[in-house]
Amino acid sequence: MGVYVIAVGAQVPDTLQAVAVARRGLGSMAVASAVGSQVINVLVGLGLPWLLSSSAGREVAIKGRSELIDAIWLMYAAVLAYLAVLIAPTAPSWCSRGHARLGRAQGKLLIGCYAGLVALHAVRAQMSADW
């Protein structure tokens, strides 16, 4: 659970920046900033250490195959939720000059997805501790 606390704490500056930009009416910039910061975090946070370790001739071992498979499925689910909530409703506006909107309902759905993910990981951690 500590990873989730750190993850939330690390995103506070990005969140404040996105809220400030969204209040100015630049919602697309806020969404792009939120998504872009996560992509950079994953690419630099995982890719750079693996690149340096591999370059030094060390083997990168991943323990817990079942946890890795679960994480991959959860990533697929997150991408599908992202597509369903953000991309699909804006598709009709791509042809016209309309503006995409991220409303309260979509925001609540995304927060609910995150809360569900945290709950799922908490249950899995409890189950693995009991084994």
Secondary structure, DSSP 8 states (H G I E B T S, - for coil): -HHHHHHHHHHHHHHHHHHHHHHTT-HHHHHHHHHHHHHHHHIIIIIHHHHHHHHTT-------HHHHHHHHHHHHHHHHHHIIIIIGGGHHHHHSS------HHHHHHHHHHHHHHHHHHHHHHHHHHH-
